[in-house]
């Protein structure tokens, strides 16, 4: 009986500690909620200033103006919209791009006019990123190769920074550096002009997600099992880990704040989280929208749209905005 009481007491204490720690984490309701689709999304993107949302259901691609809650032009349909699983919006809102993992289409954002098409050939594209200066796109392939595309000249240069699949790509604002994560258990920082590897970061298992600050100074990588590291990219050294007891963490998207002090992450089970970069501490957490008629929902993309607000799109096609904690804004 005494052993049972002791076990119960320890369990109660753990519950109390967990409850106290959760109470220390900032949360708040959404400040805006707009429903853009009744279909489950394959992909979505939010413009840097929060003006636009780009959504793909796999059968059509729609561009929404968030302020007016209205479509910019009729949705893309037919072959242009079939199986689109990767999308993005350029920083100045001049372009948007879509990909079915074999071809990449670049469009004029204002008119919806198709500008150019790039083909992956025999490769399959796992991820795409565009530099903030809009001069370069990077495609990460399942072959371990990566192509750097000069947007204006259409010049394409292909490198092979990894032995196995590239699962995630990030590019610096100036387009000079790429940060890629691979199934070969490494993340690589490399020069997009020469393909030369600047630093290699070893992991215990396949690297599923990477992101890099716009200035190229700080990076984050997440593998499939245990490594959740923040990196000083200039010297190639880790300085913090996510301070979390969650056994498995999955990121669908993430972004550093403009001052590199915070990392926002988008995950399954409706989770939007905010992490302190210096310590890896979870500082805020929000529960995003889920359609009551569906079993689950994921946050598939996010964006710091200003110094006080995060924006998200869920797999249910819902755009939401969230106030950041007072100490951050």
SERO-4910 file (N, C-alpha, C, O; in steps of 0.05 Angstrom, whole numbers):
BEGIN
 pado doro    nc1    nc2    nc3   cac1   cac2   cac3    cc1    cc2    cc3    oc1    oc2    oc3
  Unk    A     17    -24      0      0      0      0     17     25      0     11     44    -14
  Unk    A     39     25     17     56     49     18     69     54     -9     72     78    -17
  Unk    A     77     33    -23     89     36    -50     69     49    -69     77     66    -85
  Unk    A     44     40    -67     23     52    -84     20     81    -79     17     97    -97
  Unk    A     19     88    -53     16    116    -45     39    133    -55     35    155    -64
  Unk    A     64    122    -52     87    137    -61     86    142    -91     92    163   -100
  Unk    A     79    121   -106     77    123   -135     57    144   -143     61    160   -161
  Unk    A     34    144   -129     12    163   -134     22    191   -128     15    210   -143
  Unk    A     36    194   -107     46    221    -99     65    232   -119     64    255   -127
  Unk    A     83    215   -129    103    223   -149     88    231   -175     95    251   -188
  Unk    A     68    214   -182     53    220   -206     38    247   -204     37    263   -222
  Unk    A     26    252   -180     12    277   -175     31    301   -176     24    322   -187
  Unk    A     55    297   -166     75    318   -166     83    325   -195     86    348   -202
  Unk    A     87    304   -211     94    308   -240     72    323   -254     77    341   -270
  Unk    A     47    316   -248     24    330   -261     24    360   -253     19    377   -269
  Unk    A     30    365   -227     30    392   -217     52    409   -230     48    432   -237
  Unk    A     76    396   -232     99    410   -245     92    416   -274     97    438   -284
  Unk    A     80    397   -288     73    401   -316     52    423   -319     54    440   -337
  Unk    A     32    423   -301     12    444   -302     23    471   -297     16    490   -311
  Unk    A     42    473   -278     54    499   -272     70    509   -296     70    532   -303
  Unk    A     86    490   -308    102    498   -331     85    507   -355     92    526   -369
  Unk    A     62    493   -359     44    501   -381     32    528   -376     27    543   -394
  Unk    A     26    534   -350     15    560   -344     34    583   -349     26    606   -353
  Unk    A     60    576   -349     80    597   -355     83    603   -385     95    623   -392
  Unk    A     71    587   -401     73    591   -430     50    609   -440     27    604   -435
  Unk    A     58    630   -454     38    649   -464     20    637   -485     29    621   -502
  Unk    A     -5    644   -484    -24    636   -505    -45    657   -507    -49    674   -489
  Unk    A    -60    658   -530    -81    677   -534    -99    668   -557    -90    651   -573
  Unk    A   -123    678   -559   -140    670   -581   -131    684   -607   -116    703   -606
  Unk    A   -140    673   -630   -134    686   -655   -146    713   -657   -169    717   -647
  Unk    A   -132    732   -669   -143    759   -672   -159    762   -699   -174    781   -702
  Unk    A   -155    743   -717   -169    743   -742   -172    715   -752   -153    699   -749
  Unk    A   -194    708   -764   -199    681   -775   -215    684   -801   -237    693   -800
  Unk    A   -203    674   -823   -216    675   -849   -214    648   -863   -193    636   -864
  Unk    A   -237    638   -873   -239    612   -885   -237    614   -915   -254    627   -928
  Unk    A   -216    602   -927   -211    604   -955   -217    579   -971   -219    581   -996
  Unk    A   -221    556   -958   -225    532   -973   -241    512   -956   -237    511   -932
  Unk    A   -258    496   -969   -272    475   -954   -259    448   -960   -268    427   -952
  Unk    A   -236    449   -975   -221    425   -982   -195    424   -965   -186    445   -956
  Unk    A   -185    400   -960   -159    398   -946   -137    407   -965   -136    399   -988
  Unk    A   -119    423   -955    -98    435   -972    -74    416   -974    -67    401   -956
  Unk    A    -62    418   -998    -36    405  -1003    -13    423   -996      9    414   -988
  Unk    A    -16    449  -1000      5    469   -995     -7    496   -991    -29    502  -1000
  Unk    A      9    514   -978      0    542   -975     24    559   -969     45    549   -960
  Unk    A     21    585   -974     42    605   -968     29    631   -961      7    637   -970
  Unk    A     43    647   -945     34    673   -937     56    693   -945     80    688   -941
  Unk    A     48    716   -956     68    736   -964     81    748   -939     70    747   -917
  Unk    A    105    759   -943    120    769   -920    105    791   -905    108    793   -881
  Unk    A     90    807   -919     75    829   -906     47    821   -898     32    838   -887
  Unk    A     39    796   -902     13    787   -895     -9    795   -913    -33    792   -906
  Unk    A     -3    806   -936    -24    816   -954    -38    794   -969    -62    795   -975
  Unk    A    -23    772   -975    -34    751   -992    -30    724   -980    -12    718   -965
  Unk    A    -48    706   -987    -46    677   -981    -49    662  -1007    -67    668  -1024
  Unk    A    -32    641  -1011    -33    625  -1034    -39    596  -1025    -25    585  -1009
  Unk    A    -60    584  -1037    -69    558  -1028    -72    539  -1051    -82    546  -1072
  Unk    A    -64    514  -1047    -67    492  -1066    -82    469  -1054    -75    460  -1032
  Unk    A   -103    460  -1067   -118    436  -1058   -109    411  -1074   -119    389  -1068
  Unk    A    -91    415  -1093    -83    393  -1110    -99    392  -1136    -91    379  -1155
  Unk    A   -121    408  -1137   -137    410  -1161   -141    439  -1170   -146    444  -1193
  Unk    A   -137    458  -1152   -137    486  -1160   -119    502  -1141   -114    494  -1118
  Unk    A   -109    524  -1152    -91    541  -1137   -104    569  -1136   -111    581  -1157
  Unk    A   -108    580  -1112   -122    605  -1108   -104    625  -1093    -91    618  -1073
  Unk    A   -104    650  -1102    -90    671  -1089   -110    690  -1076   -128    700  -1090
  Unk    A   -108    694  -1050   -127    710  -1035   -113    736  -1025    -90    735  -1017
  Unk    A   -128    757  -1026   -119    782  -1013   -131    782   -984   -155    783   -981
  Unk    A   -114    781   -964   -123    777   -937   -139    800   -926   -159    796   -912
  Unk    A   -131    825   -933   -145    848   -922   -174    849   -931   -191    856   -915
  Unk    A   -179    843   -956   -206    844   -967   -221    818   -966   -244    816   -973
  Unk    A   -206    796   -958   -218    769   -958   -230    763   -985   -253    754   -987
  Unk    A   -214    767  -1006   -224    764  -1034   -202    752  -1051   -178    757  -1046
  Unk    A   -210    737  -1072   -191    726  -1091   -180    748  -1108   -194    767  -1116
  Unk    A   -154    747  -1115   -141    767  -1131   -150    763  -1160   -154    783  -1174
  Unk    A   -152    739  -1169   -161    732  -1196   -172    703  -1195   -169    690  -1175
  Unk    A   -186    694  -1216   -197    667  -1215   -176    646  -1209   -153    648  -1218
  Unk    A   -183    626  -1194   -164    605  -1187   -153    590  -1211   -167    587  -1231
  Unk    A   -128    582  -1209   -116    566  -1230   -128    538  -1228   -132    527  -1207
  Unk    A   -135    527  -1252   -147    500  -1253   -134    484  -1276   -117    494  -1290
  Unk    A   -143    460  -1279   -133    443  -1301   -104    435  -1296    -96    430  -1273
  Unk    A    -88    432  -1317    -61    422  -1315    -43    439  -1298    -25    429  -1284
  Unk    A    -48    466  -1298    -32    484  -1282    -35    480  -1252    -17    487  -1236
  Unk    A    -57    468  -1244    -63    465  -1216    -62    437  -1206    -64    432  -1181
  Unk    A    -59    417  -1223    -60    389  -1216    -35    382  -1199    -12    387  -1207
  Unk    A    -40    369  -1176    -19    358  -1159      2    379  -1150     25    372  -1145
  Unk    A     -6    404  -1147     12    424  -1137     16    420  -1107     -3    421  -1091
  Unk    A     41    415  -1098     47    408  -1070     67    428  -1058     73    426  -1034
  Unk    A     78    446  -1074     97    466  -1064     89    493  -1076     85    496  -1100
  Unk    A     87    513  -1059     80    540  -1068     96    561  -1052    106    555  -1030
  Unk    A     98    585  -1064    112    607  -1050    105    634  -1062     97    636  -1085
  Unk    A    110    655  -1046    105    683  -1055    131    698  -1050    143    696  -1029
  Unk    A    139    714  -1070    164    729  -1068    161    752  -1048    138    761  -1042
  Unk    A    183    762  -1038    183    782  -1016    169    808  -1024    154    820  -1008
  Unk    A    173    817  -1049    161    843  -1058    132    839  -1068    120    859  -1077
  Unk    A    122    814  -1067     96    808  -1079     95    812  -1109     74    817  -1120
  Unk    A    118    809  -1122    118    811  -1151    112    784  -1164     99    783  -1185
  Unk    A    121    762  -1151    117    735  -1162    103    717  -1143    103    721  -1119
  Unk    A     92    695  -1153     87    671  -1138     95    647  -1155     95    648  -1179
  Unk    A    101    625  -1141    109    601  -1156     94    576  -1145     85    576  -1123
  Unk    A     92    556  -1163     78    531  -1156     95    508  -1167    110    512  -1186
  Unk    A     92    485  -1155    106    461  -1165     91    436  -1159     80    432  -1137
  Unk    A     91    418  -1179     81    391  -1175    103    371  -1169    100    347  -1172
  Unk    A    126    382  -1162    151    367  -1155    166    358  -1180    188    347  -1178
  Unk    A    155    363  -1204    170    357  -1229    175    383  -1244    197    387  -1255
  Unk    A    155    401  -1245    159    427  -1258    153    449  -1238    139    445  -1219
  Unk    A    166    472  -1243    161    496  -1227    151    518  -1245    164    525  -1265
  Unk    A    128    530  -1238    116    552  -1253    120    578  -1238    114    579  -1214
  Unk    A    129    598  -1252    131    625  -1240    111    644  -1252    108    645  -1277
  Unk    A     95    658  -1235     73    675  -1244     77    703  -1235     91    709  -1216
  Unk    A     64    721  -1250     61    749  -1241     39    750  -1221     17    740  -1226
  Unk    A     44    760  -1197     25    759  -1175      0    777  -1181    -22    769  -1173
  Unk    A      4    799  -1193    -18    818  -1197    -38    808  -1218    -62    810  -1215
  Unk    A    -27    797  -1240    -45    789  -1262    -50    759  -1264    -69    750  -1276
  Unk    A    -33    743  -1251    -35    714  -1253    -23    703  -1279    -26    680  -1285
  Unk    A     -9    720  -1294      3    712  -1319     27    694  -1314     44    699  -1297
  Unk    A     28    672  -1329     51    653  -1327     76    666  -1340     74    675  -1363
  Unk    A     98    667  -1325    122    680  -1335    141    659  -1347    151    663  -1369
  Unk    A    146    638  -1332    165    617  -1342    160    591  -1328    147    590  -1307
  Unk    A    171    570  -1339    169    543  -1328    196    530  -1327    211    531  -1347
  Unk    A    203    518  -1305    228    503  -1303    222    474  -1298    203    467  -1284
  Unk    A    237    457  -1311    233    428  -1308    255    415  -1291    278    423  -1294
  Unk    A    247    396  -1274    267    382  -1258    279    359  -1273    297    345  -1262
  Unk    A    270    353  -1297    281    331  -1312    274    304  -1299    251    299  -1294
  Unk    A    294    289  -1294    290    263  -1281    289    264  -1251    284    244  -1237
  Unk    A    293    288  -1240    293    292  -1211    265    297  -1200    247    304  -1215
  Unk    A    262    292  -1174    237    299  -1160    244    320  -1139    263    317  -1123
  Unk    A    229    342  -1139    234    364  -1121    221    359  -1094    196    354  -1093
  Unk    A    236    360  -1072    225    357  -1045    219    384  -1032    200    386  -1016
  Unk    A    234    405  -1039    229    431  -1027    240    453  -1044    259    448  -1060
  Unk    A    229    477  -1041    237    501  -1057    239    524  -1038    224    527  -1019
  Unk    A    259    542  -1043    261    567  -1029    269    589  -1048    284    584  -1067
  Unk    A    260    614  -1043    267    637  -1059    280    658  -1042    271    664  -1020
  Unk    A    302    669  -1052    316    690  -1037    299    715  -1035    283    721  -1052
  Unk    A    303    731  -1013    287    755  -1009    291    776  -1030    273    791  -1036
  Unk    A    315    776  -1042    320    795  -1064    309    786  -1091    311    799  -1111
  Unk    A    297    762  -1091    282    750  -1113    300    744  -1137    290    741  -1160
  Unk    A    326    742  -1132    345    735  -1154    349    706  -1158    356    697  -1180
  Unk    A    344    690  -1137    350    661  -1139    328    644  -1126    316    651  -1106
  Unk    A    324    621  -1139    308    600  -1128    326    576  -1124    345    571  -1140
  Unk    A    320    560  -1104    335    535  -1100    316    512  -1098    296    513  -1084
  Unk    A    322    491  -1113    306    467  -1113    322    445  -1099    345    440  -1107
  Unk    A    310    432  -1079    324    409  -1067    311    383  -1077    287    380  -1075
  Unk    A    328    364  -1087    318    340  -1100    322    315  -1083    338    314  -1064
  Unk    A    307    295  -1090    309    269  -1077    335    255  -1083    343    236  -1070
  Unk    A    349    264  -1104    374    252  -1112    398    262  -1095    420    252  -1097
  Unk    A    393    281  -1077    415    294  -1062    426    318  -1077    443    332  -1066
  Unk    A    417    323  -1101    425    346  -1116    408    371  -1108    387    368  -1096
  Unk    A    418    394  -1116    403    419  -1113    409    437  -1137    432    440  -1145
  Unk    A    388    449  -1148    392    468  -1170    388    496  -1160    369    502  -1145
  Unk    A    406    514  -1168    403    543  -1163    395    556  -1189    409    554  -1209
  Unk    A    372    570  -1188    361    582  -1212    363    613  -1210    354    625  -1191
  Unk    A    376    625  -1230    376    654  -1232    350    663  -1245    345    657  -1268
  Unk    A    333    677  -1230    306    683  -1239    305    699  -1264    290    693  -1282
  Unk    A    322    720  -1267    321    738  -1290    333    725  -1315    321    727  -1337
  Unk    A    355    711  -1312    369    700  -1336    361    672  -1342    367    662  -1364
  Unk    A    347    658  -1324    339    630  -1327    362    611  -1327    359    588  -1334
  Unk    A    385    620  -1318    409    603  -1317    406    584  -1293    399    593  -1271
  Unk    A    411    558  -1297    408    538  -1276    434    524  -1272    447    514  -1291
  Unk    A    443    523  -1247    467    509  -1239    460    488  -1219    446    493  -1199
  Unk    A    469    463  -1224    462    441  -1206    487    431  -1191    508    427  -1203
  Unk    A    484    427  -1165    505    417  -1148    495    392  -1134    471    385  -1135
  Unk    A    513    378  -1121    506    354  -1105    518    356  -1077    539    344  -1072
  Unk    A    505    371  -1059    516    374  -1032    511    350  -1014    524    348   -993
  Unk    A    492    332  -1022    485    310  -1005    486    283  -1020    483    283  -1044
  Unk    A    489    262  -1005    489    235  -1017    461    224  -1021    456    209  -1040
  Unk    A    442    233  -1004    414    223  -1005    395    246  -1007    403    269  -1010
  Unk    A    369    240  -1005    348    260  -1009    353    286   -994    360    286   -970
  Unk    A    348    308  -1007    347    334   -993    317    338   -986    300    339  -1003
  Unk    A    312    340   -960    285    341   -950    276    370   -945    252    375   -945
  Unk    A    294    388   -941    287    415   -933    308    435   -943    332    428   -941
  Unk    A    300    458   -953    319    478   -962    312    506   -951    289    512   -946
  Unk    A    333    522   -946    330    549   -938    351    565   -952    373    555   -957
  Unk    A    346    591   -958    365    607   -972    367    635   -959    347    645   -949
  Unk    A    390    646   -958    394    673   -946    381    694   -963    375    690   -986
  Unk    A    376    717   -950    362    739   -964    376    748   -990    364    754  -1010
  Unk    A    403    748   -989    419    756  -1012    423    734  -1032    434    739  -1054
  Unk    A    414    710  -1026    416    687  -1044    443    675  -1046    448    657  -1062
  Unk    A    462    683  -1029    490    674  -1031    494    647  -1017    513    632  -1024
  Unk    A    478    641   -997    482    616   -981    456    600   -981    434    611   -979
  Unk    A    460    574   -981    438    555   -978    443    537   -954    466    531   -947
  Unk    A    421    530   -940    423    512   -917    403    489   -923    379    494   -926
  Unk    A    414    465   -925    397    442   -933    399    419   -914    420    414   -902
  Unk    A    377    404   -911    377    381   -893    370    356   -909    354    357   -927
  Unk    A    384    334   -902    382    310   -919    379    284   -903    383    283   -879
  Unk    A    370    264   -918    368    237   -906    395    224   -901    396    203   -888
  Unk    A    416    237   -910    443    226   -905    453    234   -877    477    231   -870
  Unk    A    435    245   -860    440    252   -832    457    277   -829    471    280   -809
  Unk    A    457    294   -849    472    319   -847    454    343   -855    436    340   -871
  Unk    A    462    366   -844    452    392   -855    477    405   -866    499    404   -853
  Unk    A    475    419   -888    498    432   -901    492    461   -906    471    469   -914
  Unk    A    512    477   -899    513    506   -907    531    508   -931    555    500   -929
  Unk    A    522    518   -954    539    518   -977    534    543   -994    514    557   -992
  Unk    A    554    549  -1011    555    573  -1028    539    567  -1053    544    548  -1067
  Unk    A    519    584  -1059    501    579  -1082    515    586  -1109    505    579  -1130
  Unk    A    537    600  -1108    551    607  -1132    569    584  -1141    571    578  -1165
  Unk    A    583    572  -1122    603    551  -1128    594    523  -1120    606    504  -1130
  Unk    A    575    521  -1102    567    495  -1092    585    485  -1069    581    463  -1059
  Unk    A    606    501  -1062    625    493  -1042    611    492  -1014    598    511  -1006
  Unk    A    616    470  -1000    605    467   -973    621    484   -953    646    481   -952
  Unk    A    607    501   -938    621    518   -919    623    504   -892    644    504   -879
  Unk    A    600    492   -883    600    476   -858    581    453   -862    561    455   -875
  Unk    A    588    430   -849    571    407   -848    564    401   -820    581    402   -802
  Unk    A    538    395   -815    528    390   -788    517    362   -786    497    356   -799
  Unk    A    529    345   -769    521    317   -767    497    314   -748    495    329   -728
  Unk    A    480    295   -754    457    288   -738    455    258   -734    469    243   -747
  Unk    A    438    250   -715    435    221   -709    417    207   -729    419    182   -732
  Unk    A    400    221   -744    383    209   -763    377    229   -786    389    250   -786
  Unk    A    359    222   -804    354    239   -827    345    267   -818    329    269   -798
  Unk    A    354    287   -831    346    315   -825    321    322   -840    321    323   -865
  Unk    A    299    326   -826    273    331   -838    268    360   -844    252    367   -862
  Unk    A    280    378   -828    273    406   -831    297    424   -824    312    419   -805
  Unk    A    301    445   -840    321    465   -834    309    493   -840    291    495   -856
  Unk    A    319    512   -826    313    540   -833    337    557   -825    353    550   -808
  Unk    A    339    580   -839    362    598   -835    351    627   -833    332    634   -846
  Unk    A    363    643   -816    356    671   -814    362    685   -840    380    676   -854
  Unk    A    348    707   -845    352    721   -870    381    731   -874    390    731   -897
  Unk    A    394    738   -853    422    748   -855    442    725   -856    466    731   -858
  Unk    A    433    701   -854    451    678   -856    468    673   -832    487    657   -833
  Unk    A    461    685   -809    478    682   -785    470    659   -768    487    646   -755
  Unk    A    444    653   -767    434    632   -749    418    611   -764    403    618   -783
  Unk    A    421    586   -757    406    565   -769    393    547   -749    401    546   -726
  Unk    A    374    531   -758    361    511   -741    357    486   -757    349    487   -780
  Unk    A    362    463   -745    357    437   -759    343    418   -740    348    418   -716
  Unk    A    327    401   -752    311    381   -737    313    354   -750    306    352   -774
  Unk    A    322    334   -736    323    308   -748    299    291   -739    282    301   -724
  Unk    A    298    266   -747    274    250   -743    272    239   -715    251    229   -707
  Unk    A    293    240   -699    293    227   -673    298    246   -650    281    251   -633
  Unk    A    322    258   -649    330    272   -624    344    299   -628    343    315   -609
  Unk    A    356    304   -650    371    329   -653    353    352   -661    338    351   -681
  Unk    A    355    374   -646    338    398   -650    355    422   -644    352    435   -623
  Unk    A    373    428   -662    396    446   -656    394    473   -669    386    476   -692
  Unk    A    402    494   -654    408    520   -664    438    523   -669    454    514   -654
  Unk    A    445    535   -692    472    537   -701    481    565   -706    466    582   -717
  Unk    A    506    571   -699    519    596   -708    532    588   -734    553    575   -735
  Unk    A    520    597   -756    528    587   -782    556    597   -791    570    583   -806
  Unk    A    564    620   -782    590    631   -790    613    613   -781    632    609   -795
  Unk    A    610    602   -757    632    585   -746    624    555   -746    641    539   -739
  Unk    A    600    549   -753    591    521   -755    589    507   -728    595    483   -726
  Unk    A    580    522   -707    578    510   -680    550    512   -669    536    532   -675
  Unk    A    541    492   -654    515    494   -641    516    511   -616    537    514   -604
  Unk    A    494    524   -609    494    540   -585    469    535   -567    468    545   -545
  Unk    A    449    521   -578    425    515   -562    410    492   -574    413    486   -598
  Unk    A    393    479   -558    375    458   -567    347    466   -559    343    480   -539
  Unk    A    327    456   -573    299    460   -564    296    448   -536    302    425   -532
  Unk    A    287    464   -517    283    456   -490    255    444   -487    237    457   -477
  Unk    A    252    419   -496    226    407   -496    228    377   -490    247    364   -497
  Unk    A    207    368   -475    206    339   -468    190    323   -488    186    299   -484
  Unk    A    180    336   -508    165    322   -529    183    302   -543    205    310   -553
  Unk    A    175    277   -545    193    256   -555    198    260   -585    221    259   -594
  Unk    A    177    265   -601    180    270   -629    168    297   -636    145    303   -630
  Unk    A    184    313   -650    174    339   -659    175    340   -689    196    333   -701
  Unk    A    154    350   -701    153    353   -730    147    382   -737    129    393   -726
  Unk    A    163    394   -755    158    421   -764    149    419   -793    163    408   -810
  Unk    A    126    431   -799    118    435   -827    130    460   -839    135    462   -863
  Unk    A    136    480   -821    147    505   -830    158    519   -805    151    512   -783
  Unk    A    177    537   -809    188    553   -787    200    578   -798    206    580   -822
  Unk    A    204    598   -780    216    623   -788    228    637   -764    217    637   -743
  Unk    A    252    648   -768    265    665   -748    252    693   -749    244    703   -770
  Unk    A    250    706   -725    241    734   -724    263    751   -737    285    742   -740
  Unk    A    256    776   -743    275    793   -757    300    799   -741    321    806   -752
  Unk    A    298    798   -714    321    803   -697    335    777   -688    354    778   -672
  Unk    A    327    754   -699    339    728   -694    336    719   -665    350    700   -657
  Unk    A    319    731   -649    316    723   -622    295    701   -617    294    689   -596
  Unk    A    277    697   -638    255    678   -635    252    661   -659    258    669   -682
  Unk    A    243    637   -655    237    618   -677    207    610   -674    200    599   -653
  Unk    A    192    614   -695    164    605   -695    163    579   -711    176    576   -731
  Unk    A    147    560   -701    145    534   -715    115    526   -719     98    531   -702
  Unk    A    110    514   -742     84    504   -750     85    474   -750    103    462   -762
  Unk    A     65    461   -737     66    432   -733     39    419   -736     19    433   -737
  Unk    A     38    392   -738     13    378   -737     -2    383   -710      8    396   -692
  Unk    A    -26    372   -709    -43    374   -685    -49    403   -677    -51    410   -654
  Unk    A    -51    421   -698    -59    449   -694    -39    466   -679    -46    488   -670
  Unk    A    -14    457   -676      5    470   -658     21    492   -672     35    487   -691
  Unk    A     19    516   -661     36    538   -669     52    545   -644     41    551   -623
  Unk    A     79    545   -646     96    550   -623    116    571   -628    124    577   -651
  Unk    A    125    584   -606    146    604   -607    168    597   -588    163    593   -564
  Unk    A    193    595   -598    216    587   -582    236    610   -579    240    625   -598
  Unk    A    248    612   -555    269    631   -551    295    618   -562    303    597   -554
  Unk    A    307    632   -581    331    621   -595    354    617   -576    368    597   -578
  Unk    A    360    636   -558    383    635   -541    383    611   -523    404    599   -517
  Unk    A    359    603   -513    357    581   -494    343    556   -504    345    535   -492
  Unk    A    328    560   -526    311    538   -536    285    534   -521    270    515   -525
  Unk    A    279    553   -502    255    551   -485    230    557   -501    229    575   -518
  Unk    A    209    541   -496    183    546   -508    170    569   -493    165    568   -469
  Unk    A    165    591   -507    154    616   -494    125    621   -500    112    634   -484
  Unk    A    114    610   -522     86    614   -528     76    591   -545     91    578   -560
  Unk    A     50    585   -542     38    564   -558      9    570   -563     -6    579   -545
  Unk    A      0    565   -588    -28    570   -595    -40    545   -608    -25    529   -620
  Unk    A    -66    542   -605    -80    520   -618    -97    532   -641   -115    548   -637
  Unk    A    -90    524   -665   -102    536   -689   -128    521   -696   -136    502   -682
  Unk    A   -141    530   -717   -168    520   -724   -167    490   -734   -148    482   -746
  Unk    A   -188    476   -727   -193    449   -737   -222    446   -744   -240    452   -728
  Unk    A   -228    436   -768   -255    431   -776   -266    408   -758   -254    387   -756
  Unk    A   -289    412   -746   -300    393   -727   -308    366   -741   -311    346   -727
  Unk    A   -310    367   -767   -318    343   -782   -294    326   -791   -296    306   -804
  Unk    A   -269    336   -784   -245    322   -791   -230    313   -766   -233    326   -745
  Unk    A   -215    292   -769   -201    280   -746   -177    297   -736   -171    297   -712
  Unk    A   -165    311   -755   -141    326   -747   -136    350   -766   -148    351   -787
  Unk    A   -118    367   -758   -111    390   -774    -82    397   -768    -72    393   -746
  Unk    A    -68    408   -788    -40    416   -785    -37    445   -791    -52    456   -808
  Unk    A    -18    458   -778     -9    485   -787     11    480   -809     33    469   -804
  Unk    A      5    488   -834     23    480   -856     41    503   -864     61    498   -878
  Unk    A     35    528   -856     54    550   -861     49    572   -841     27    574   -830
  Unk    A     70    589   -837     68    611   -818     85    634   -829    101    631   -847
  Unk    A     81    658   -817     97    681   -824     96    702   -802     74    708   -792
  Unk    A    119    713   -795    120    738   -779    112    760   -798    129    768   -814
  Unk    A     88    771   -796     80    791   -815     87    819   -806     86    839   -821
  Unk    A     94    822   -780    105    847   -769    117    840   -742    119    816   -735
  Unk    A    125    860   -727    138    855   -701    119    846   -679    128    838   -658
  Unk    A     94    847   -684     74    840   -663     56    817   -670     39    809   -654
  Unk    A     58    807   -695     37    788   -705     49    765   -720     67    768   -737
  Unk    A     38    741   -715     43    717   -731     18    711   -746     -4    715   -737
  Unk    A     22    700   -771     -1    691   -787      3    662   -794     26    653   -798
  Unk    A    -19    647   -796    -17    618   -802    -39    611   -822    -59    624   -825
  Unk    A    -34    588   -836    -55    575   -852    -55    546   -844    -34    533   -843
  Unk    A    -79    535   -838    -81    507   -831    -88    490   -855    -95    501   -876
  Unk    A    -86    464   -851    -93    445   -873   -123    447   -880   -131    437   -901
  Unk    A   -139    459   -862   -168    463   -868   -173    488   -884   -196    495   -889
  Unk    A   -152    502   -893   -155    526   -909   -163    550   -894   -177    567   -905
  Unk    A   -155    553   -869   -162    575   -852   -138    592   -846   -117    583   -837
  Unk    A   -141    618   -852   -120    638   -847   -126    651   -820   -149    660   -815
  Unk    A   -106    652   -802   -110    664   -775    -86    681   -769    -64    677   -779
  Unk    A    -90    701   -752    -68    717   -741    -68    716   -711    -89    712   -698
  Unk    A    -44    720   -699    -40    716   -671    -22    738   -660     -1    745   -672
  Unk    A    -30    749   -637    -13    769   -623     10    756   -610      7    736   -596
  Unk    A     34    767   -613     58    757   -599     57    766   -570     45    786   -563
  Unk    A     72    752   -552     73    760   -524     84    789   -522    100    797   -538
  Unk    A     75    804   -502     83    832   -498    113    836   -497    124    856   -507
  Unk    A    127    817   -484    156    821   -481    171    818   -508    194    826   -510
  Unk    A    158    805   -527    170    802   -553    165    826   -571    183    836   -584
  Unk    A    140    835   -571    133    857   -588    140    884   -576    135    905   -588
***
